[in-house]
Structures are given as structure tokens and as C-alpha cells.
Amino acid sequence: MGLSAPSLLTFLLSFVIMLSVLFAKFFGATIPGLTGDTTQFAGLLVAYVILTLGCLIRSL
């Protein structure tokens, strides 16, 4: 299994999701859907999965 760098769009999508979760957690930003600790963890998990899939699948 070969790894490749994710495309710019995949990386930016993952980065924006990660930043929104961090702003909601540490700076008290009110973002719909990211209110509790469980949903914030799920948001970070989604960002990481998107980034991982971007590295594993060349078409993403």
C-alpha cells in the first residue's frame, strides 16, 4: 500500500474542520453541532479520517 500526499482540497477541508473544533473548545465559539465534548471529539475524528483517506486514496 503506497501513501501519497493529500490533495489541497482534502487537506484544507480537514484543516477547517479541525480549526472549528479547536475554536469551539478553547475559545468558546458557538458553532452549531459542536457543543459537547463528545461531538467535538467526533469532529476531530472526522477531520483525521478525511486526512487519512486523502493519504491512502489517490483520487481524494
Contact map, one row per residue, 1 for C-alpha under 8 A:
111000000000000000000000000000000000000000000000000000010000
111100000000000000000000000000000000000000000000000000010000
111110000000000000000000000000000000000000000000000000111000
011111000000000000000000000000000000000000000000000001111100
001111100000000000000000000000000000000000000000000001100000
000111110110000000000000000000000000000000000000001001100101
000011111110000000000000000000000000000000000000000001000001
000001111111000000000000000000000000000000000000000000000000
000000111111100000000000000000000000000000000000000000000000
000001111111110000000000000000000000000000000000011001000001
000001111111111000000000000000000000000000000000001001000000
000000011111111100000000000000000000000000000000000000000000
000000001111111110000000000000000000000000000010000000000000
000000000111111111000000000000000000000000000111011000000000
000000000011111111100000000000000000000000000010000000000000
000000000001111111110000000000000000000000000000000000000000
000000000000111111111000000000000000000000110010000000000000
000000000000011111111100000000000000000000110010000000000000
000000000000001111111110000000000000000000000000000000000000
000000000000000111111111000000100000000000000000000000000000
000000000000000011111111100000000100000100110000000000000000
000000000000000001111111111000000000000000000000000000000000
000000000000000000111111111110000000000000000000000000000000
000000000000000000011111111111100110000100000000000000000000
000000000000000000001111111110000000000100000000000000000000
000000000000000000000111111100000000000000000000000000000000
000000000000000000000111111110000000000000000000000000000000
000000000000000000000011111111000000000000000000000000000000
000000000000000000000011101111100000000000000000000000000000
000000000000000000000001000111110110000000000000000000000000
000000000000000000010001000011111110000000000000000000000000
000000000000000000000000000001111110000000000000000000000000
000000000000000000000000000000111110001000000000000000000000
000000000000000000001001000001111111101100100000000000000000
000000000000000000000001000001111111101100000000000000000000
000000000000000000000000000000000111111100000000000000000000
000000000000000000000000000000000111111110000000000000000000
000000000000000000000000000000000001111111000000000000000000
000000000000000000000000000000001111111111100000000000000000
000000000000000000001001100000000111111111110000000000000000
000000000000000000000000000000000000111111111000000000000000
000000000000000000000000000000000000011111111100000000000000
000000000000000011001000000000000100001111111110000000000000
000000000000000011001000000000000000000111111111000000000000
000000000000000000000000000000000000000011111111100000000000
000000000000010000000000000000000000000001111111110000000000
000000000000111011000000000000000000000000111111111000000000
000000000000010000000000000000000000000000011111111100000000
000000000000000000000000000000000000000000001111111110000000
000000000100010000000000000000000000000000000111111111000000
000001000110010000000000000000000000000000000011111111100000
000000000000000000000000000000000000000000000001111111110000
000000000000000000000000000000000000000000000000111111111001
000111100110000000000000000000000000000000000000011111111111
001111000000000000000000000000000000000000000000001111111100
111100000000000000000000000000000000000000000000000111111100
001100000000000000000000000000000000000000000000000011111111
000101000000000000000000000000000000000000000000000001111111
000000000000000000000000000000000000000000000000000001001111
000001100100000000000000000000000000000000000000000011001111
